Amino acid sequence: MHYLVGIDITKTLNISVEIQVRTVFEEAWSEIDHIMRYPYDVDNPIITEYLGIFNRIVGSADEMGTFLKKLKKILEM
């Protein structure tokens, strides 16, 4: 998720920043993707397939984490 934030310092000076928020799983995925793609051939079909599979696993793990947070709230009621 990305947030764009801007603040007017003066009437003529505006500073904008982008804040990126990631889950632990998204951060792990990003690190692994970077490690696998940059030292090797980016267009290698085996690496692309591996990263696609891993991306789906990470997405599922992220979904499970979100579900567990919701479940915890329900059980605490």
Buried (B, 14 or more C-beta within 10 A) or exposed (E): EEEEEEEEEEEEEEEEEEEEEEBEBBEBBEEBBEEBBEEEEEEEEEBBEEBEEBEEEBEEBBEEEEEEEEEEEEEEE
